[in-house]
């Protein structure tokens, strides 16, 4: 009985050692797998973080390039303003005779500047009195604006005033005043006239394309009852036939 018990005890001890070894191997295998999984997950996180940082850097660089390109180009408003000042204008305007004691010396250069900018000039009109009359005149003759001015010279001083009246509204919308010596006056006007009055004339030409309504209907004259238009020979024949033979 003692021998059997001793063999059973040895077998039990061996079985326990085997189970302990298996358990240790399982635990070690599980720890290695966990370590590997953790390492792989950390590497994946580092890769995604680096990709995210790289994409943010590219976006920032792209936005910087866009901002730089926008800053290097002029704004649309600036381009529009340049074209408004330097470009040609399509429209017809009336230029009235200039007043003052020296108006004739300036009207020629002013008309030449306006014509060089593409405007068609009418110089054989006389100004009217009221805004609605200007409006009706512009609607009848398809005028965009009216230009008038006056120049007064006294000794070594000259003063020129050039005004623009809208054909659409009939009202004065802009004026340009130059005060200098008589010798320098033509040069001052040639240099600054279009810069000061060009945008106003552009707006006036644009307004002239809008539908316009007359302040007064065109005048119609009723001449009365129409006259008899029979030929004189018929009347003479009718008169002679009534004479007794």
Secondary structure, DSSP 8 states (H G I E B T S, - for coil): -HHHHHHHHHHHHHHHHHHHHHHHHHHHHHHHHHHHHHHHHHHHHHHHHHHHHHHHHHHHHHHHHHHHHHHHS--HHHHHHHHHHHS---EEEEE---BSTTTHHHHHHHHHHHHHTTEEEE-S----SSHHHHHHHHHHHT-SEEEEEEEEEETTEEEEEEEEEETTT-SEEEEEEEEE-HHHHHHHHHHHHHHHHHHHHHHHHHHHTS----SS--------S------HHHHHHHHHHTS--
